[in-house]
Each structure stands twice: as structure tokens, then as C-alpha cells.
Amino acid sequence: MSTILDRVADAGGILHVLLVFGGYVFLVAPFMPTSLDSPEAALAHLREHPPTTAFWAGIWLEGAGLLMLVLLAARVASRLRVQPGWWLPTAVVGLAVAGVTVKVGSFAPGLAALEVDRYDAGTVTALLGINDAAVGVAAALDGAFVLLLGLGALAVGALPRWLAALAVVAGAGLLLSIAVPALDAVQLLFYGWLLVISGWLLARGGRTAARPEPAFA
């Protein structure tokens, strides 16, 4: 990657948080129903809040934020390539790509639900339900890639131990929050780690990483 793209990838965690939260919370969420418990109320909300330019801008920002997560995963995983053929870096990037693919794929049914003149209330809420369900699946994949990345970094010393350990905690916490919805606040650890890893990469990560022999070699 070019130097500019490297720095964009280094900032990927920060950009992911800003773009996804900014795009969805401020631009997309106002147009979407807050609950699907009442199909009729959800349909009425969509009819009263047709998508505008701000909504579509939010969709594009959210998509760009998801791409930033893949760039960050690839950037950090490249530090784990301490020997040819090791499967872990590829697995980390593959899980990150899978998570983004699931989330982007969920855009289609969510956007189809906006065609309120074509569908009844039950169909609209079913389409939105698919979109909501994809959030949990994508989060589980994100948690798996961060957990695996942290374990790999601990094994080969590719990151400071505290930063690798934080990745393990953040990834495990995200998986736990999906399994136990009452612990959804634990997801904040994941977003905190994204900010911290990007801050570290921007400040020091551009330096040549040490290449110690893996502990399992």
C-alpha cells in the first residue's frame, strides 16, 4: 500500500467509529422506526419520514466506515506475518471481510422496506428485522477477528502486550455481549479498542515492527 493508504488504514478504527456512528445515528436513524413491536406503527413512521438526501448520505458514510474496518484489520494483520504460510493473518482479515459483507448485505432488505407503497406492514417489519438481525451476526464476526488478532499478537509480540491483551478483552467482550444481550454495554470495549489501536498506529505504528519468532515455532 502507498504511504497515504497506510496512514488511512492506521486511522481506520477512528474513521470507522466516526463514519458509522455519524452516518447512522445522526443521518439514518431519524428515518427508521425505533421499534418493530408494532408493524403498523413502523409502517406509519416510514411513511411519515421518507428518505431524503441526508438519509442517503448517511448510508454512504456508514458503508465507508465499514470499509475502514477492513483496512484496519489488514494493516494490523500484516504485523502478524512473521513466517510464510501462517494462517492466522489471513483468518483475521477474512473474518473482518465477512463481518462487513454481512452488514452491507443487510442494507438491501432495509432499503427495500422503504418502498412502503409496495408492501404491507408485516412485510416491512420482516425486512427491517433482517437488517436488525444482521447487526448481531456482523458484531459476532467482528468480535472473533479482534479476539483472534489479539491472541496472535500476544503469541508473536507484534503489538505491545497491553494493546494485544486489550484486543483479546475487547473481542471476547463483544462476543459475550452478543450471547448475553443484558451485557450489551460491554460492546463499548470494542469501540474503545478501535480508537486506541488507531491512535497507537498513527503515533508509533508507522515504525518498523519487530519480527520475533512465533512462540509456537
KELOKE-874575 format. One record per residue (C-alpha): x, y, z; residue in one letter. Coordinates in Angstrom, 2 decimals. Layout:
// KELOKE-874575
nudo c1 = X; c2 = Y; c3 = Z; residu = A;
...
This chain:
// KELOKE-874575
nudo c1 = 0.00; c2 = 0.00; c3 = 0.00; residu = M;
nudo c1 = 1.10; c2 = 3.56; c3 = -0.57; residu = S;
nudo c1 = 2.13; c2 = 5.71; c3 = 2.37; residu = T;
nudo c1 = -1.12; c2 = 7.65; c3 = 2.19; residu = I;
nudo c1 = -3.24; c2 = 4.50; c3 = 2.16; residu = L;
nudo c1 = -1.14; c2 = 3.13; c3 = 5.04; residu = D;
nudo c1 = -1.99; c2 = 6.16; c3 = 7.12; residu = R;
nudo c1 = -5.67; c2 = 5.89; c3 = 6.20; residu = V;
nudo c1 = -5.57; c2 = 2.25; c3 = 7.29; residu = A;
nudo c1 = -3.81; c2 = 3.26; c3 = 10.53; residu = D;
nudo c1 = -6.67; c2 = 5.68; c3 = 11.21; residu = A;
nudo c1 = -9.25; c2 = 3.04; c3 = 10.22; residu = G;
nudo c1 = -10.54; c2 = 2.46; c3 = 13.75; residu = G;
nudo c1 = -11.13; c2 = 6.15; c3 = 14.39; residu = I;
nudo c1 = -12.68; c2 = 6.63; c3 = 10.96; residu = L;
nudo c1 = -14.89; c2 = 3.56; c3 = 11.46; residu = H;
nudo c1 = -16.33; c2 = 4.93; c3 = 14.70; residu = V;
nudo c1 = -16.83; c2 = 8.44; c3 = 13.31; residu = L;
nudo c1 = -18.34; c2 = 7.41; c3 = 9.99; residu = L;
nudo c1 = -20.56; c2 = 4.57; c3 = 11.21; residu = V;
nudo c1 = -21.87; c2 = 6.38; c3 = 14.26; residu = F;
nudo c1 = -22.11; c2 = 9.72; c3 = 12.49; residu = G;
nudo c1 = -23.75; c2 = 8.26; c3 = 9.42; residu = G;
nudo c1 = -26.24; c2 = 6.07; c3 = 11.23; residu = Y;
nudo c1 = -27.03; c2 = 7.91; c3 = 14.46; residu = V;
nudo c1 = -27.35; c2 = 11.39; c3 = 13.00; residu = F;
nudo c1 = -28.46; c2 = 10.80; c3 = 9.43; residu = L;
nudo c1 = -30.09; c2 = 7.37; c3 = 9.08; residu = V;
nudo c1 = -31.67; c2 = 6.59; c3 = 12.46; residu = A;
nudo c1 = -34.18; c2 = 9.50; c3 = 12.43; residu = P;
nudo c1 = -35.83; c2 = 7.95; c3 = 9.38; residu = F;
nudo c1 = -36.10; c2 = 4.45; c3 = 10.84; residu = M;
nudo c1 = -38.69; c2 = 3.21; c3 = 13.37; residu = P;
nudo c1 = -37.32; c2 = 2.81; c3 = 16.89; residu = T;
nudo c1 = -39.28; c2 = -0.40; c3 = 17.47; residu = S;
nudo c1 = -40.69; c2 = -3.22; c3 = 15.35; residu = L;
nudo c1 = -43.12; c2 = -4.40; c3 = 18.02; residu = D;
nudo c1 = -46.00; c2 = -2.81; c3 = 16.15; residu = S;
nudo c1 = -45.82; c2 = -3.38; c3 = 12.38; residu = P;
nudo c1 = -48.48; c2 = -0.73; c3 = 11.78; residu = E;
nudo c1 = -46.55; c2 = 1.87; c3 = 13.79; residu = A;
nudo c1 = -43.33; c2 = 1.01; c3 = 11.97; residu = A;
nudo c1 = -45.04; c2 = 1.39; c3 = 8.60; residu = L;
nudo c1 = -46.60; c2 = 4.68; c3 = 9.67; residu = A;
nudo c1 = -43.20; c2 = 6.01; c3 = 10.76; residu = H;
nudo c1 = -41.64; c2 = 5.19; c3 = 7.40; residu = L;
nudo c1 = -44.48; c2 = 6.89; c3 = 5.57; residu = R;
nudo c1 = -44.10; c2 = 10.00; c3 = 7.72; residu = E;
nudo c1 = -40.31; c2 = 10.08; c3 = 7.27; residu = H;
nudo c1 = -39.49; c2 = 9.37; c3 = 3.61; residu = P;
nudo c1 = -35.74; c2 = 9.20; c3 = 2.86; residu = P;
nudo c1 = -34.02; c2 = 12.45; c3 = 1.94; residu = T;
nudo c1 = -30.55; c2 = 13.37; c3 = 0.76; residu = T;
nudo c1 = -29.36; c2 = 13.27; c3 = 4.38; residu = A;
nudo c1 = -30.52; c2 = 9.65; c3 = 4.70; residu = F;
nudo c1 = -28.64; c2 = 8.54; c3 = 1.59; residu = W;
nudo c1 = -25.55; c2 = 10.44; c3 = 2.69; residu = A;
nudo c1 = -25.71; c2 = 8.55; c3 = 5.98; residu = G;
nudo c1 = -25.89; c2 = 5.22; c3 = 4.15; residu = I;
nudo c1 = -22.76; c2 = 6.07; c3 = 2.16; residu = W;
nudo c1 = -20.93; c2 = 7.25; c3 = 5.27; residu = L;
nudo c1 = -21.82; c2 = 4.04; c3 = 7.09; residu = E;
nudo c1 = -20.59; c2 = 1.97; c3 = 4.16; residu = G;
nudo c1 = -17.32; c2 = 3.91; c3 = 4.07; residu = A;
nudo c1 = -16.91; c2 = 3.36; c3 = 7.80; residu = G;
nudo c1 = -17.30; c2 = -0.39; c3 = 7.34; residu = L;
nudo c1 = -14.60; c2 = -0.35; c3 = 4.67; residu = L;
nudo c1 = -12.28; c2 = 1.42; c3 = 7.12; residu = M;
nudo c1 = -12.62; c2 = -1.53; c3 = 9.50; residu = L;
nudo c1 = -11.35; c2 = -3.91; c3 = 6.81; residu = V;
nudo c1 = -8.39; c2 = -1.64; c3 = 6.07; residu = L;
nudo c1 = -7.51; c2 = -1.52; c3 = 9.76; residu = L;
nudo c1 = -7.77; c2 = -5.30; c3 = 10.08; residu = A;
nudo c1 = -5.48; c2 = -5.79; c3 = 7.07; residu = A;
nudo c1 = -2.99; c2 = -3.24; c3 = 8.40; residu = R;
nudo c1 = -2.71; c2 = -4.84; c3 = 11.84; residu = V;
nudo c1 = -2.81; c2 = -8.40; c3 = 10.48; residu = A;
nudo c1 = 0.20; c2 = -7.57; c3 = 8.30; residu = S;
nudo c1 = 2.21; c2 = -7.18; c3 = 11.50; residu = R;
nudo c1 = 1.46; c2 = -10.83; c3 = 12.33; residu = L;
nudo c1 = 3.12; c2 = -12.22; c3 = 9.19; residu = R;
nudo c1 = 6.23; c2 = -13.43; c3 = 10.98; residu = V;
nudo c1 = 6.61; c2 = -16.54; c3 = 8.86; residu = Q;
nudo c1 = 5.38; c2 = -17.59; c3 = 5.39; residu = P;
nudo c1 = 2.18; c2 = -19.55; c3 = 5.26; residu = G;
nudo c1 = 0.89; c2 = -18.79; c3 = 8.77; residu = W;
nudo c1 = -2.90; c2 = -18.97; c3 = 8.55; residu = W;
nudo c1 = -3.80; c2 = -16.51; c3 = 11.31; residu = L;
nudo c1 = -3.34; c2 = -13.17; c3 = 9.47; residu = P;
nudo c1 = -5.50; c2 = -14.41; c3 = 6.59; residu = T;
nudo c1 = -8.14; c2 = -15.64; c3 = 9.04; residu = A;
nudo c1 = -8.23; c2 = -12.24; c3 = 10.77; residu = V;
nudo c1 = -8.78; c2 = -10.37; c3 = 7.52; residu = V;
nudo c1 = -11.27; c2 = -12.99; c3 = 6.31; residu = G;
nudo c1 = -13.40; c2 = -12.59; c3 = 9.43; residu = L;
nudo c1 = -13.30; c2 = -8.81; c3 = 9.13; residu = A;
nudo c1 = -14.37; c2 = -9.01; c3 = 5.48; residu = V;
nudo c1 = -17.14; c2 = -11.47; c3 = 6.39; residu = A;
nudo c1 = -18.48; c2 = -9.11; c3 = 9.05; residu = G;
nudo c1 = -18.57; c2 = -6.18; c3 = 6.65; residu = V;
nudo c1 = -20.17; c2 = -8.35; c3 = 3.96; residu = T;
nudo c1 = -22.97; c2 = -9.40; c3 = 6.30; residu = V;
nudo c1 = -23.63; c2 = -5.79; c3 = 7.32; residu = K;
nudo c1 = -23.54; c2 = -4.39; c3 = 3.81; residu = V;
nudo c1 = -25.73; c2 = -7.26; c3 = 2.63; residu = G;
nudo c1 = -28.30; c2 = -6.27; c3 = 5.22; residu = S;
nudo c1 = -28.65; c2 = -2.86; c3 = 3.60; residu = F;
nudo c1 = -30.71; c2 = -4.36; c3 = 0.75; residu = A;
nudo c1 = -33.72; c2 = -5.60; c3 = 2.78; residu = P;
nudo c1 = -33.61; c2 = -2.47; c3 = 4.93; residu = G;
nudo c1 = -33.72; c2 = -0.24; c3 = 1.87; residu = L;
nudo c1 = -36.43; c2 = -2.39; c3 = 0.25; residu = A;
nudo c1 = -38.60; c2 = -1.75; c3 = 3.32; residu = A;
nudo c1 = -38.63; c2 = 1.95; c3 = 2.42; residu = L;
nudo c1 = -40.91; c2 = 1.17; c3 = -0.52; residu = E;
nudo c1 = -43.90; c2 = 1.41; c3 = 1.77; residu = V;
nudo c1 = -46.42; c2 = 1.61; c3 = -1.09; residu = D;
nudo c1 = -45.44; c2 = -1.87; c3 = -2.28; residu = R;
nudo c1 = -45.55; c2 = -3.84; c3 = 0.97; residu = Y;
nudo c1 = -47.90; c2 = -4.38; c3 = 3.87; residu = D;
nudo c1 = -46.89; c2 = -3.70; c3 = 7.48; residu = A;
nudo c1 = -45.88; c2 = -7.30; c3 = 8.17; residu = G;
nudo c1 = -43.54; c2 = -7.46; c3 = 5.17; residu = T;
nudo c1 = -41.96; c2 = -4.12; c3 = 6.04; residu = V;
nudo c1 = -41.17; c2 = -5.19; c3 = 9.60; residu = T;
nudo c1 = -39.84; c2 = -8.54; c3 = 8.38; residu = A;
nudo c1 = -37.43; c2 = -6.75; c3 = 6.04; residu = L;
nudo c1 = -36.30; c2 = -4.43; c3 = 8.81; residu = L;
nudo c1 = -35.98; c2 = -7.43; c3 = 11.12; residu = G;
nudo c1 = -33.48; c2 = -9.00; c3 = 8.71; residu = I;
nudo c1 = -31.48; c2 = -5.79; c3 = 8.86; residu = N;
nudo c1 = -31.51; c2 = -5.81; c3 = 12.68; residu = D;
nudo c1 = -30.52; c2 = -9.49; c3 = 12.87; residu = A;
nudo c1 = -27.52; c2 = -8.86; c3 = 10.62; residu = A;
nudo c1 = -26.14; c2 = -6.38; c3 = 13.16; residu = V;
nudo c1 = -25.67; c2 = -9.17; c3 = 15.71; residu = G;
nudo c1 = -24.10; c2 = -11.54; c3 = 13.18; residu = V;
nudo c1 = -21.69; c2 = -8.87; c3 = 11.95; residu = A;
nudo c1 = -20.78; c2 = -7.96; c3 = 15.54; residu = A;
nudo c1 = -20.00; c2 = -11.61; c3 = 16.32; residu = A;
nudo c1 = -17.67; c2 = -11.78; c3 = 13.33; residu = L;
nudo c1 = -16.02; c2 = -8.52; c3 = 14.41; residu = D;
nudo c1 = -15.52; c2 = -9.89; c3 = 17.91; residu = G;
nudo c1 = -13.99; c2 = -13.07; c3 = 16.50; residu = A;
nudo c1 = -11.49; c2 = -11.22; c3 = 14.32; residu = F;
nudo c1 = -10.37; c2 = -8.89; c3 = 17.12; residu = V;
nudo c1 = -10.07; c2 = -11.79; c3 = 19.59; residu = L;
nudo c1 = -8.03; c2 = -13.82; c3 = 17.11; residu = L;
nudo c1 = -5.89; c2 = -10.82; c3 = 16.27; residu = L;
nudo c1 = -5.17; c2 = -10.18; c3 = 19.93; residu = G;
nudo c1 = -4.22; c2 = -13.79; c3 = 20.59; residu = L;
nudo c1 = -1.93; c2 = -13.82; c3 = 17.56; residu = G;
nudo c1 = -0.29; c2 = -10.55; c3 = 18.59; residu = A;
nudo c1 = 0.35; c2 = -11.95; c3 = 22.07; residu = L;
nudo c1 = 1.89; c2 = -15.08; c3 = 20.57; residu = A;
nudo c1 = 4.37; c2 = -13.31; c3 = 18.30; residu = V;
nudo c1 = 4.84; c2 = -9.98; c3 = 20.07; residu = G;
nudo c1 = 3.60; c2 = -7.98; c3 = 17.08; residu = A;
nudo c1 = 1.98; c2 = -5.37; c3 = 19.34; residu = L;
nudo c1 = 2.72; c2 = -4.13; c3 = 22.84; residu = P;
nudo c1 = 1.41; c2 = -6.73; c3 = 25.27; residu = R;
nudo c1 = -1.09; c2 = -4.31; c3 = 26.83; residu = W;
nudo c1 = -2.52; c2 = -3.47; c3 = 23.40; residu = L;
nudo c1 = -2.74; c2 = -7.13; c3 = 22.36; residu = A;
nudo c1 = -4.35; c2 = -8.03; c3 = 25.71; residu = A;
nudo c1 = -6.86; c2 = -5.22; c3 = 25.24; residu = L;
nudo c1 = -7.77; c2 = -6.71; c3 = 21.85; residu = A;
nudo c1 = -8.41; c2 = -10.09; c3 = 23.48; residu = V;
nudo c1 = -10.63; c2 = -8.48; c3 = 26.12; residu = V;
nudo c1 = -12.47; c2 = -6.34; c3 = 23.56; residu = A;
nudo c1 = -13.08; c2 = -9.25; c3 = 21.18; residu = G;
nudo c1 = -14.23; c2 = -11.59; c3 = 23.94; residu = A;
nudo c1 = -16.40; c2 = -8.84; c3 = 25.38; residu = G;
nudo c1 = -18.10; c2 = -8.23; c3 = 22.05; residu = L;
nudo c1 = -18.84; c2 = -11.94; c3 = 21.63; residu = L;
nudo c1 = -20.17; c2 = -12.08; c3 = 25.20; residu = L;
nudo c1 = -22.44; c2 = -9.10; c3 = 24.61; residu = S;
nudo c1 = -23.98; c2 = -10.88; c3 = 21.62; residu = I;
nudo c1 = -24.55; c2 = -14.06; c3 = 23.62; residu = A;
nudo c1 = -25.94; c2 = -12.17; c3 = 26.66; residu = V;
nudo c1 = -27.96; c2 = -9.14; c3 = 25.49; residu = P;
nudo c1 = -28.11; c2 = -7.78; c3 = 29.06; residu = A;
nudo c1 = -24.36; c2 = -7.13; c3 = 28.74; residu = L;
nudo c1 = -24.61; c2 = -5.06; c3 = 25.55; residu = D;
nudo c1 = -22.74; c2 = -2.18; c3 = 27.21; residu = A;
nudo c1 = -19.61; c2 = -4.37; c3 = 27.02; residu = V;
nudo c1 = -19.57; c2 = -3.61; c3 = 23.29; residu = Q;
nudo c1 = -18.05; c2 = -0.26; c3 = 24.18; residu = L;
nudo c1 = -14.77; c2 = -2.09; c3 = 24.83; residu = L;
nudo c1 = -14.62; c2 = -2.96; c3 = 21.13; residu = F;
nudo c1 = -15.07; c2 = 0.64; c3 = 20.03; residu = Y;
nudo c1 = -12.62; c2 = 1.80; c3 = 22.66; residu = G;
nudo c1 = -10.03; c2 = -0.64; c3 = 21.33; residu = W;
nudo c1 = -10.56; c2 = 0.63; c3 = 17.78; residu = L;
nudo c1 = -9.80; c2 = 4.17; c3 = 18.92; residu = L;
nudo c1 = -6.78; c2 = 3.08; c3 = 20.94; residu = V;
nudo c1 = -5.22; c2 = 0.88; c3 = 18.25; residu = I;
nudo c1 = -5.64; c2 = 3.58; c3 = 15.61; residu = S;
nudo c1 = -4.17; c2 = 6.19; c3 = 17.94; residu = G;
nudo c1 = -1.19; c2 = 3.93; c3 = 18.61; residu = W;
nudo c1 = -0.67; c2 = 3.15; c3 = 14.92; residu = L;
nudo c1 = -0.82; c2 = 6.81; c3 = 13.97; residu = L;
nudo c1 = 1.63; c2 = 7.75; c3 = 16.72; residu = A;
nudo c1 = 4.06; c2 = 4.83; c3 = 16.58; residu = R;
nudo c1 = 2.78; c2 = 2.12; c3 = 14.28; residu = G;
nudo c1 = 4.50; c2 = 3.52; c3 = 11.22; residu = G;
nudo c1 = 7.82; c2 = 2.42; c3 = 12.65; residu = R;
nudo c1 = 9.18; c2 = -0.92; c3 = 11.56; residu = T;
nudo c1 = 7.61; c2 = -3.67; c3 = 13.64; residu = A;
nudo c1 = 9.80; c2 = -6.19; c3 = 15.37; residu = A;
nudo c1 = 9.72; c2 = -9.68; c3 = 13.85; residu = R;
nudo c1 = 10.36; c2 = -12.11; c3 = 16.68; residu = P;
nudo c1 = 9.99; c2 = -15.83; c3 = 16.12; residu = E;
nudo c1 = 6.49; c2 = -17.09; c3 = 16.95; residu = P;
nudo c1 = 6.10; c2 = -18.78; c3 = 20.30; residu = A;
nudo c1 = 4.80; c2 = -21.90; c3 = 18.53; residu = F;
nudo c1 = 7.75; c2 = -22.20; c3 = 16.13; residu = A;
